Amino acid sequence: MTKWGIMELSVSNLVFTLLIFFGVFSASVSILLLFAFKNNEKYSADAFALGCLLAGLAGLSTAIRLPHYADTPYRVGLFFTTSSWVCFIYSYQILLGNKISFKRLVTRSLLFGTVYVILVKVLFDQIGFAKVQYLVGFCGIVFNFILAFLSFKTYQKYQLSVALPICATHLVSIVLYFFVQPPEVNTVSNLICYGAIIGLILLRYVGMFSLLASVESIAKGELMVENHLIRAELASNKLKQSEEQFLVTLNALASARDNETGNHIVRTQNYVKIIAVRLKENGHYTDYLTDDCIDLLFKAAPLHDIGKVGIPDSILLKGGPLNPEEWEIMKTHALIGESVLGAANPENASESKVIAKAIKIAGGHHEKWDGTGYPRGLAGEAIPLEARIMALADVYDALISDRPYKKAWSHEEAYQYILSKRRTQFEPLIVDAFIVEAEAFQRVAQQYMD
């Protein structure tokens, strides 16, 4: 045998060995992928594993062809190669969020492979084997271009740098497909092309394994965050529901021991909201009087006189004016209310914002701007804003309502009284808000009249 013939034989043996190695390695990667990603719900790992298996079978079929140059193994190899490309394309599509069933994936890959083989067979009969190789090479270029594009899209979606080397392997493979010849062409350049393509595919396997693991890790992290948010929302809803039930109980208790009517509570909580909204619209306390804060004030206002639970019936239900001693006892309802709400507050007191507002209102709504109020004699902004607002709302309603010791005042009389107490009993800004909203107060009083 000539030196040239020996070289051809050795090149053929090397290509044969490369293809056998590639087939076995690809099948092993397929099994490893199925084992490593057995809980993968999106089938992206399963799709890639099937692609690896089909690529391995393509390599083995091509290797079988080499000793005898048989057409059947060659066509089987083309079938498996094309089917594997389709699987790889769909594995990226699944990674990118497209919903594709595994059954549909298998059906399409096998169908595409079958159509491709039939097309090659027809062309082989028409134009001959040599020209058919151009079609095979062109398909390799097209599929690698598609896979390069999809791997780059995967990088854009997940920002995982491992997707870029995978994309690079496809781009380099496109160049190599311009030079690759049929496996039986025993030249060193063809051996280099086949070796380079197989090497790139093996690198791609490693990269894709890493990419799938990273994407699965991201998915698990997102699932953990989502579960945490769901649990937090359920806990929040449970707390909110519990707090609302708690408030209903406290409101019922306050109403049962209040010597006013039930409509007094409804009217005053509406007055409080009207003043708070007007203060905000006038540009005052805007950082504090958020929409949530105003909503809390509305809910907390009915508890302003809950301290009356500690006042004896002989004083609370007396049909006339209180004497000085009785009045001193009556005034203790502010501190009693503050104490009752503080003791009744749920364990998660820091989260019970409504009760926190109610404590400020109950304990401070009888304080006066000039410091002459009770129970602590606070003055100015030392009085909580919630209590300052409640003070005006409570006094207005008391003035326009019938009491055992007095007749109801008219809206105009109550209006003039509140104006006269600007800077003494009430905060000037709150009185200004009342002036603007006086008609709204009157509408509420008429709507919820006793």
RODRENLO-330082 format. One record per residue (C-alpha): residue in three letters; x, y, z. Coordinates in steps of 0.001 Angstrom, whole numbers. Last residue first. Layout:
BEGIN
+------+---------+---------+---------+
! rest !      xx !      yy !      zz !
+------+---------+---------+---------+
!  ALA !       X !       Y !       Z !
...
+------+---------+---------+---------+
//
This chain:
BEGIN
+------+---------+---------+---------+
! rest !      xx !      yy !      zz !
+------+---------+---------+---------+
!  ASP !  -80865 !   61326 !   65137 !
!  MET !  -79691 !   63015 !   61897 !
!  TYR !  -77254 !   61042 !   59746 !
!  GLN !  -77932 !   62807 !   56429 !
!  GLN !  -78626 !   66180 !   58056 !
!  ALA !  -75400 !   66198 !   60073 !
!  VAL !  -73423 !   64958 !   57042 !
!  ARG !  -74845 !   67753 !   54898 !
!  GLN !  -74037 !   70350 !   57580 !
!  PHE !  -70452 !   69173 !   57818 !
!  ALA !  -70137 !   69401 !   54017 !
!  GLU !  -71483 !   72960 !   54180 !
!  ALA !  -68836 !   73867 !   56752 !
!  GLU !  -66019 !   72434 !   54582 !
!  VAL !  -64113 !   75663 !   53904 !
!  ILE !  -64662 !   76933 !   57452 !
!  PHE !  -63735 !   73509 !   58879 !
!  ALA !  -60385 !   73585 !   57064 !
!  ASP !  -59701 !   77024 !   58542 !
!  VAL !  -60629 !   75662 !   61984 !
!  ILE !  -58116 !   72857 !   61457 !
!  LEU !  -55399 !   75328 !   60460 !
!  PRO !  -56152 !   77494 !   63529 !
!  GLU !  -55789 !   74565 !   65990 !
!  PHE !  -58811 !   74450 !   68305 !
!  GLN !  -59525 !   75462 !   71893 !
!  THR !  -57648 !   78758 !   71981 !
!  ARG !  -56254 !   79587 !   68546 !
!  ARG !  -59743 !   79460 !   66962 !
!  LYS !  -62392 !   79161 !   69699 !
!  SER !  -64576 !   81954 !   68328 !
!  LEU !  -64674 !   80254 !   64942 !
!  ILE !  -65946 !   77085 !   66622 !
!  TYR !  -68746 !   79036 !   68324 !
!  GLN !  -69750 !   80763 !   65099 !
!  TYR !  -70148 !   77447 !   63273 !
!  ALA !  -72092 !   75902 !   66170 !
!  GLU !  -74523 !   78834 !   66058 !
!  GLU !  -74796 !   78591 !   62263 !
!  HIS !  -75427 !   74821 !   62375 !
!  SER !  -78229 !   75378 !   64858 !
!  TRP !  -77761 !   74350 !   68471 !
!  ALA !  -79437 !   71272 !   69906 !
!  LYS !  -81214 !   71756 !   73236 !
!  LYS !  -79445 !   71361 !   76561 !
!  TYR !  -79095 !   69284 !   79796 !
!  PRO !  -80502 !   65989 !   78551 !
!  ARG !  -78572 !   66532 !   75280 !
!  ASP !  -79850 !   67363 !   71808 !
!  SER !  -77186 !   67471 !   69080 !
!  ILE !  -75773 !   70448 !   67117 !
!  LEU !  -73274 !   71379 !   69848 !
!  ALA !  -72114 !   67811 !   70553 !
!  ASP !  -71495 !   67275 !   66847 !
!  TYR !  -69340 !   70378 !   66571 !
!  VAL !  -67435 !   69471 !   69740 !
!  ASP !  -66598 !   65954 !   68515 !
!  ALA !  -65440 !   67074 !   65054 !
!  LEU !  -63292 !   69850 !   66545 !
!  ALA !  -61594 !   67529 !   69028 !
!  MET !  -61207 !   64715 !   66492 !
!  ILE !  -58912 !   66860 !   64336 !
!  ARG !  -56715 !   67758 !   67289 !
!  ALA !  -56723 !   64121 !   68453 !
!  GLU !  -55433 !   62833 !   65104 !
!  LEU !  -52823 !   65605 !   65006 !
!  PRO !  -51414 !   64389 !   68334 !
!  ILE !  -51312 !   67174 !   70944 !
!  ALA !  -47736 !   68398 !   71378 !
!  GLU !  -48507 !   70402 !   68261 !
!  GLY !  -50171 !   73096 !   70306 !
!  ALA !  -50736 !   72425 !   74011 !
!  LEU !  -51009 !   69395 !   76291 !
!  GLY !  -52933 !   69761 !   79554 !
!  ARG !  -52577 !   66083 !   80404 !
!  PRO !  -56193 !   64875 !   80723 !
!  TYR !  -57461 !   67451 !   79789 !
!  GLY !  -57694 !   70849 !   78107 !
!  THR !  -56209 !   74240 !   79035 !
!  GLY !  -53085 !   73902 !   76857 !
!  ASP !  -53873 !   76627 !   74327 !
!  TRP !  -54673 !   74149 !   71513 !
!  LYS !  -57012 !   72191 !   73778 !
!  GLU !  -56894 !   68526 !   74885 !
!  HIS !  -60209 !   66673 !   74901 !
!  HIS !  -59344 !   64516 !   71881 !
!  GLY !  -56041 !   63425 !   73379 !
!  GLY !  -56283 !   59998 !   74987 !
!  ALA !  -59002 !   58547 !   72789 !
!  ILE !  -57530 !   59999 !   69574 !
!  LYS !  -53957 !   58877 !   70232 !
!  ILE !  -55112 !   55376 !   71240 !
!  ALA !  -57388 !   55203 !   68170 !
!  LYS !  -54457 !   55918 !   65850 !
!  ALA !  -52463 !   53032 !   67338 !
!  ILE !  -55574 !   50850 !   67158 !
!  VAL !  -55856 !   51529 !   63426 !
!  LYS !  -52160 !   50858 !   62895 !
!  SER !  -52191 !   47379 !   64378 !
!  GLU !  -48808 !   46345 !   62901 !
!  SER !  -46736 !   47600 !   65817 !
!  ALA !  -49237 !   46035 !   68184 !
!  ASN !  -48594 !   42501 !   66891 !
!  GLU !  -49770 !   41101 !   70207 !
!  PRO !  -53232 !   42609 !   69607 !
!  ASN !  -54221 !   45917 !   71303 !
!  ALA !  -56710 !   45387 !   74133 !
!  ALA !  -54324 !   46705 !   76774 !
!  GLY !  -53450 !   49829 !   74794 !
!  LEU !  -57082 !   50323 !   73785 !
!  VAL !  -58236 !   50066 !   77393 !
!  SER !  -55481 !   52393 !   78626 !
!  GLU !  -56196 !   55133 !   76080 !
!  GLY !  -59902 !   54816 !   76761 !
!  ILE !  -59339 !   55022 !   80515 !
!  LEU !  -57116 !   58068 !   80017 !
!  ALA !  -59866 !   59868 !   78102 !
!  HIS !  -62665 !   58517 !   80331 !
!  THR !  -61042 !   60228 !   83332 !
!  LYS !  -62912 !   63415 !   82464 !
!  MET !  -66172 !   61844 !   83651 !
!  ILE !  -64743 !   61373 !   87159 !
!  GLU !  -63770 !   65039 !   87352 !
!  TRP !  -67216 !   65954 !   86057 !
!  GLU !  -68861 !   63903 !   88791 !
!  GLU !  -66930 !   65809 !   91446 !
!  PRO !  -67737 !   69167 !   89837 !
!  ASN !  -71498 !   68416 !   89488 !
!  LEU !  -72717 !   66924 !   86220 !
!  PRO !  -75510 !   68587 !   84231 !
!  GLY !  -78778 !   66628 !   83864 !
!  GLY !  -80214 !   63209 !   83034 !
!  LYS !  -77326 !   61176 !   84432 !
!  LEU !  -76515 !   58204 !   82194 !
!  LEU !  -72721 !   58384 !   82388 !
!  ILE !  -72644 !   59581 !   85999 !
!  SER !  -74900 !   57031 !   87665 !
!  ASP !  -73851 !   54498 !   85037 !
!  PRO !  -70299 !   54534 !   86392 !
!  ILE !  -67531 !   55493 !   83917 !
!  GLY !  -65084 !   52761 !   82913 !
!  VAL !  -66805 !   51839 !   79643 !
!  LYS !  -66694 !   55589 !   78920 !
!  GLY !  -63110 !   55032 !   77809 !
!  ILE !  -64455 !   53968 !   74401 !
!  ASP !  -65067 !   57657 !   73670 !
!  HIS !  -62737 !   58082 !   70659 !
!  LEU !  -63355 !   54555 !   69364 !
!  PRO !  -65563 !   55646 !   66440 !
!  ALA !  -62622 !   57738 !   65078 !
!  ALA !  -60292 !   54764 !   64447 !
!  LYS !  -61762 !   53644 !   61113 !
!  PHE !  -61887 !   57155 !   59616 !
!  LEU !  -58422 !   57905 !   60983 !
!  LEU !  -57096 !   54734 !   59363 !
!  ASP !  -58541 !   55781 !   55996 !
!  ILE !  -56927 !   59200 !   56403 !
!  CYS !  -53575 !   57541 !   57115 !
!  ASP !  -53874 !   55274 !   54075 !
!  ASP !  -54655 !   58251 !   51817 !
!  THR !  -51621 !   60062 !   53209 !
!  LEU !  -52012 !   62694 !   55906 !
!  TYR !  -48480 !   62577 !   57268 !
!  ASP !  -46403 !   63893 !   54378 !
!  THR !  -49215 !   66263 !   53380 !
!  TYR !  -49415 !   67828 !   56862 !
!  HIS !  -50887 !   71007 !   55328 !
!  GLY !  -51117 !   71679 !   51579 !
!  ASN !  -54726 !   72915 !   51532 !
!  GLU !  -55701 !   69622 !   49871 !
!  LYS !  -54177 !   67737 !   52804 !
!  LEU !  -55992 !   69844 !   55371 !
!  ARG !  -59233 !   69377 !   53384 !
!  VAL !  -58842 !   65586 !   53361 !
!  ALA !  -58227 !   65510 !   57108 !
!  ILE !  -61192 !   67807 !   57819 !
!  ILE !  -63634 !   65732 !   55755 !
!  LYS !  -62329 !   62455 !   57239 !
!  VAL !  -62802 !   63685 !   60781 !
!  TYR !  -66301 !   64954 !   60009 !
!  ASN !  -67190 !   61536 !   58586 !
!  GLN !  -65949 !   59802 !   61742 !
!  THR !  -67936 !   62281 !   63809 !
!  ARG !  -71198 !   61663 !   61978 !
!  VAL !  -71053 !   57879 !   62163 !
!  ILE !  -70178 !   57896 !   65861 !
!  HIS !  -72917 !   60391 !   66681 !
!  ASN !  -75329 !   58245 !   64651 !
!  GLY !  -75072 !   55536 !   67283 !
!  THR !  -76499 !   57938 !   69842 !
!  GLU !  -74554 !   59460 !   72738 !
!  ASN !  -74296 !   58047 !   76258 !
!  ASP !  -71726 !   55611 !   74962 !
!  ARG !  -71443 !   52292 !   76820 !
!  ALA !  -72978 !   50005 !   74181 !
!  SER !  -71501 !   52028 !   71312 !
!  ALA !  -67959 !   51662 !   72629 !
!  LEU !  -68388 !   47919 !   73139 !
!  ALA !  -69824 !   47494 !   69649 !
!  ASN !  -66947 !   49529 !   68255 !
!  LEU !  -64462 !   47371 !   70163 !
!  THR !  -65995 !   44177 !   68786 !
!  VAL !  -66089 !   45532 !   65223 !
!  LEU !  -62486 !   46656 !   65622 !
!  PHE !  -61389 !   43146 !   66624 !
!  GLN !  -63212 !   41662 !   63638 !
!  GLU !  -61401 !   44163 !   61405 !
!  GLU !  -58099 !   43309 !   63085 !
!  SER !  -58610 !   39592 !   62509 !
!  GLN !  -59466 !   40167 !   58851 !
!  LYS !  -56441 !   42407 !   58412 !
!  LEU !  -54201 !   39898 !   60175 !
!  LYS !  -55527 !   37060 !   58017 !
!  ASN !  -55108 !   39173 !   54895 !
!  SER !  -51537 !   40020 !   55929 !
!  ALA !  -50761 !   36378 !   56663 !
!  LEU !  -52201 !   35370 !   53298 !
!  GLU !  -50202 !   38124 !   51589 !
!  ALA !  -47008 !   37058 !   53359 !
!  ARG !  -47607 !   33428 !   52404 !
!  ILE !  -48205 !   34449 !   48784 !
!  LEU !  -45116 !   36668 !   48817 !
!  HIS !  -43002 !   33834 !   50242 !
!  ASN !  -44366 !   31424 !   47647 !
!  GLU !  -43520 !   33913 !   44881 !
!  VAL !  -40025 !   34415 !   46281 !
!  MET !  -39496 !   30655 !   46464 !
!  LEU !  -40845 !   30240 !   42928 !
!  GLU !  -38546 !   32987 !   41660 !
!  GLY !  -35583 !   31247 !   43281 !
!  LYS !  -36632 !   27897 !   41830 !
!  ALA !  -36934 !   29462 !   38374 !
!  ILE !  -33514 !   31112 !   38722 !
!  SER !  -31965 !   27783 !   39741 !
!  GLU !  -33669 !   26084 !   36794 !
!  VAL !  -32227 !   28742 !   34479 !
!  SER !  -28760 !   28206 !   35939 !
!  ALA !  -28943 !   24413 !   35641 !
!  LEU !  -30189 !   24680 !   32044 !
!  LEU !  -27353 !   27061 !   31168 !
!  SER !  -24717 !   24824 !   32796 !
!  PHE !  -25940 !   21786 !   30860 !
!  MET !  -26098 !   23928 !   27726 !
!  GLY !  -22489 !   24969 !   28168 !
!  VAL !  -21289 !   21399 !   28658 !
!  TYR !  -23270 !   20194 !   25652 !
!  ARG !  -22034 !   23139 !   23589 !
!  LEU !  -18462 !   22213 !   24382 !
!  LEU !  -19219 !   18732 !   23011 !
!  ILE !  -20787 !   20315 !   19909 !
!  LEU !  -17722 !   22510 !   19411 !
!  GLY !  -15414 !   19496 !   19654 !
!  ILE !  -17568 !   17574 !   17156 !
!  ILE !  -17409 !   20508 !   14718 !
!  ALA !  -13640 !   20917 !   15194 !
!  GLY !  -12933 !   17192 !   14747 !
!  TYR !  -15109 !   17063 !   11642 !
!  CYS !  -13395 !   20101 !   10151 !
!  ILE !   -9917 !   18844 !   11103 !
!  LEU !  -10661 !   15428 !    9559 !
!  ASN !  -11905 !   17168 !    6418 !
!  SER !   -8678 !   19175 !    6251 !
!  VAL !   -6613 !   15992 !    6755 !
!  THR !   -8285 !   14359 !    3796 !
!  ASN !  -10190 !   11100 !    3592 !
!  VAL !  -13476 !   12104 !    1981 !
!  GLU !  -15519 !    9273 !    3504 !
!  PRO !  -17033 !   11621 !    6074 !
!  PRO !  -18721 !   13765 !    3382 !
!  GLN !  -17062 !   17203 !    3089 !
!  VAL !  -16884 !   20084 !    5566 !
!  PHE !  -15622 !   23416 !    4252 !
!  PHE !  -18627 !   25780 !    4372 !
!  TYR !  -19930 !   23876 !    7388 !
!  LEU !  -16898 !   25112 !    9344 !
!  VAL !  -18043 !   28739 !    9103 !
!  ILE !  -21506 !   27960 !   10452 !
!  SER !  -19893 !   25888 !   13213 !
!  VAL !  -18048 !   29016 !   14374 !
!  LEU !  -21393 !   30822 !   14779 !
!  HIS !  -22929 !   27880 !   16624 !
!  THR !  -20012 !   27656 !   19040 !
!  ALA !  -20238 !   31435 !   19624 !
!  CYS !  -23903 !   31174 !   20700 !
!  ILE !  -22914 !   28579 !   23283 !
!  PRO !  -20131 !   30922 !   24424 !
!  LEU !  -22793 !   33672 !   24837 !
!  ALA !  -25321 !   31525 !   26739 !
!  VAL !  -22852 !   31056 !   29623 !
!  SER !  -23159 !   34805 !   30342 !
!  LEU !  -26636 !   34413 !   31830 !
!  GLN !  -28631 !   37616 !   31311 !
!  TYR !  -31860 !   35560 !   31535 !
!  LYS !  -33884 !   36935 !   28626 !
!  GLN !  -31064 !   38517 !   26617 !
!  TYR !  -28912 !   35401 !   26991 !
!  THR !  -31804 !   33232 !   25828 !
!  LYS !  -32195 !   35498 !   22804 !
!  PHE !  -28484 !   34891 !   22081 !
!  SER !  -29065 !   31129 !   22277 !
!  LEU !  -32012 !   31524 !   19913 !
!  PHE !  -29973 !   33442 !   17309 !
!  ALA !  -27116 !   30959 !   17445 !
!  LEU !  -29612 !   28085 !   17125 !
!  ILE !  -31172 !   29663 !   14025 !
!  PHE !  -27720 !   30227 !   12488 !
!  ASN !  -26719 !   26674 !   13344 !
!  PHE !  -29838 !   25366 !   11618 !
!  VAL !  -29204 !   27424 !    8494 !
!  ILE !  -25509 !   26471 !    8212 !
!  GLY !  -26218 !   22771 !    8709 !
!  CYS !  -28993 !   22978 !    6135 !
!  PHE !  -26543 !   24517 !    3655 !
!  GLY !  -24033 !   21722 !    4286 !
!  VAL !  -26657 !   19052 !    3616 !
!  LEU !  -27815 !   20893 !     483 !
!  TYR !  -24214 !   21173 !    -760 !
!  GLN !  -23790 !   17464 !     -59 !
!  VAL !  -26699 !   16749 !   -2414 !
!  LYS !  -24488 !   18065 !   -5193 !
!  ALA !  -21964 !   15281 !   -4752 !
!  PHE !  -24581 !   12518 !   -4363 !
!  GLY !  -26334 !   12952 !   -7684 !
!  ILE !  -28676 !   15494 !   -9226 !
!  GLN !  -31982 !   13660 !   -9692 !
!  ASP !  -31706 !   10442 !   -7688 !
!  PHE !  -29905 !   12234 !   -4858 !
!  LEU !  -32501 !   15018 !   -5009 !
!  VAL !  -35308 !   12531 !   -4374 !
!  LYS !  -33374 !   10817 !   -1557 !
!  VAL !  -32427 !   14166 !      30 !
!  LEU !  -36101 !   15246 !      47 !
!  ILE !  -37186 !   11930 !    1551 !
!  VAL !  -34527 !   12312 !    4268 !
!  TYR !  -35687 !   15865 !    5057 !
!  VAL !  -39340 !   14852 !    5249 !
!  THR !  -38486 !   12067 !    7700 !
!  GLY !  -36350 !   14329 !    9897 !
!  PHE !  -39089 !   16970 !    9992 !
!  LEU !  -41663 !   14370 !   11016 !
!  LEU !  -39395 !   12942 !   13708 !
!  SER !  -38716 !   16385 !   15179 !
!  ARG !  -42358 !   17419 !   14906 !
!  THR !  -43732 !   14335 !   16658 !
!  VAL !  -41147 !   14424 !   19440 !
!  LEU !  -41818 !   18103 !   20206 !
!  ARG !  -45591 !   17682 !   20039 !
!  LYS !  -45382 !   14860 !   22565 !
!  PHE !  -43139 !   16976 !   24798 !
!  SER !  -45750 !   19723 !   24850 !
!  ILE !  -44708 !   23190 !   23727 !
!  LYS !  -45472 !   26348 !   25692 !
!  ASN !  -43087 !   29120 !   24668 !
!  GLY !  -41232 !   30710 !   27589 !
!  LEU !  -37763 !   31371 !   26190 !
!  LEU !  -36505 !   28129 !   27709 !
!  ILE !  -39221 !   26274 !   25776 !
!  GLN !  -38071 !   27897 !   22539 !
!  TYR !  -34470 !   27011 !   23358 !
!  SER !  -35404 !   23333 !   23800 !
!  TYR !  -37477 !   23608 !   20617 !
!  ILE !  -34458 !   24553 !   18535 !
!  PHE !  -32390 !   21757 !   20084 !
!  CYS !  -35131 !   19226 !   19310 !
!  VAL !  -35324 !   20419 !   15683 !
!  TRP !  -31548 !   20072 !   15358 !
!  SER !  -31758 !   16522 !   16772 !
!  SER !  -34379 !   15543 !   14179 !
!  THR !  -32127 !   16816 !   11402 !
!  THR !  -29160 !   14785 !   12635 !
!  PHE !  -31245 !   11666 !   13279 !
!  PHE !  -32682 !   11644 !    9756 !
!  LEU !  -29340 !   12494 !    8161 !
!  GLY !  -27727 !    9571 !   10017 !
!  VAL !  -30515 !    7232 !    8907 !
!  ARG !  -29868 !    8416 !    5338 !
!  TYR !  -26164 !    7608 !    5659 !
!  PRO !  -26874 !    4294 !    7402 !
!  THR !  -29066 !    3352 !    4385 !
!  ASP !  -26656 !    4545 !    1675 !
!  ALA !  -23780 !    2200 !    2519 !
!  TYR !  -20251 !    3611 !    2209 !
!  HIS !  -18871 !     204 !    3288 !
!  PRO !  -16449 !    1017 !    6121 !
!  LEU !  -17769 !    4568 !    6619 !
!  ARG !  -21516 !    3969 !    6851 !
!  ILE !  -21363 !    2607 !   10412 !
!  ALA !  -19659 !    5849 !   11530 !
!  THR !  -22483 !    7901 !   10020 !
!  SER !  -25041 !    5823 !   11939 !
!  LEU !  -23053 !    6255 !   15166 !
!  GLY !  -22877 !   10028 !   14741 !
!  ALA !  -26579 !   10279 !   13939 !
!  LEU !  -27391 !    8130 !   16981 !
!  GLY !  -25427 !   10577 !   19103 !
!  ALA !  -27266 !   13529 !   17588 !
!  LEU !  -30569 !   11776 !   18333 !
!  LEU !  -29566 !   11227 !   21958 !
!  CYS !  -28342 !   14809 !   22327 !
!  GLY !  -31590 !   16166 !   20833 !
!  LEU !  -33612 !   13986 !   23207 !
!  ALA !  -31619 !   15419 !   26114 !
!  PHE !  -32215 !   18951 !   24799 !
!  ALA !  -35953 !   18371 !   24714 !
!  ASP !  -35918 !   16759 !   28159 !
!  ALA !  -33940 !   19706 !   29550 !
!  SER !  -36456 !   22177 !   28088 !
!  TYR !  -39347 !   20020 !   29329 !
!  LYS !  -40868 !   22966 !   31273 !
!  GLU !  -41426 !   21034 !   34514 !
!  ASN !  -37848 !   19948 !   35177 !
!  ASN !  -38057 !   17363 !   37957 !
!  LYS !  -35845 !   14828 !   36169 !
!  PHE !  -33252 !   17489 !   35441 !
!  ALA !  -30068 !   15693 !   36541 !
!  PHE !  -31238 !   12204 !   35517 !
!  LEU !  -32577 !   13229 !   32104 !
!  LEU !  -29480 !   15345 !   31494 !
!  LEU !  -27131 !   12508 !   32451 !
!  ILE !  -28934 !   10091 !   30110 !
!  SER !  -28636 !   12534 !   27213 !
!  VAL !  -25008 !   13295 !   28053 !
!  SER !  -24265 !    9552 !   27871 !
!  ALA !  -25957 !    9292 !   24454 !
!  SER !  -23897 !   12232 !   23233 !
!  PHE !  -20650 !   10700 !   24522 !
!  VAL !  -21359 !    7341 !   22839 !
!  GLY !  -22165 !    8964 !   19494 !
!  PHE !  -19241 !   11420 !   19660 !
!  PHE !  -16789 !    8641 !   20473 !
!  ILE !  -18074 !    6565 !   17549 !
!  LEU !  -17898 !    9628 !   15266 !
!  LEU !  -14370 !   10500 !   16342 !
!  THR !  -13206 !    6888 !   15929 !
!  PHE !  -14605 !    6725 !   12356 !
!  VAL !  -12996 !   10080 !   11537 !
!  LEU !   -9683 !    8766 !   12925 !
!  ASN !  -10004 !    5520 !   10981 !
!  SER !  -10707 !    7410 !    7759 !
!  VAL !   -7655 !    9619 !    8365 !
!  SER !   -5512 !    6487 !    8972 !
!  LEU !   -6759 !    4845 !    5805 !
!  GLU !   -6169 !    7958 !    3716 !
!  MET !   -2629 !    8244 !    5127 !
!  ILE !   -1917 !    4581 !    4349 !
!  GLY !   -3170 !    5135 !     792 !
!  TRP !    -868 !    8135 !     351 !
!  LYS !    2136 !    6123 !    1627 !
!  THR !    1335 !    3440 !    -902 !
!  MET !       0 !       0 !       0 !
+------+---------+---------+---------+
//
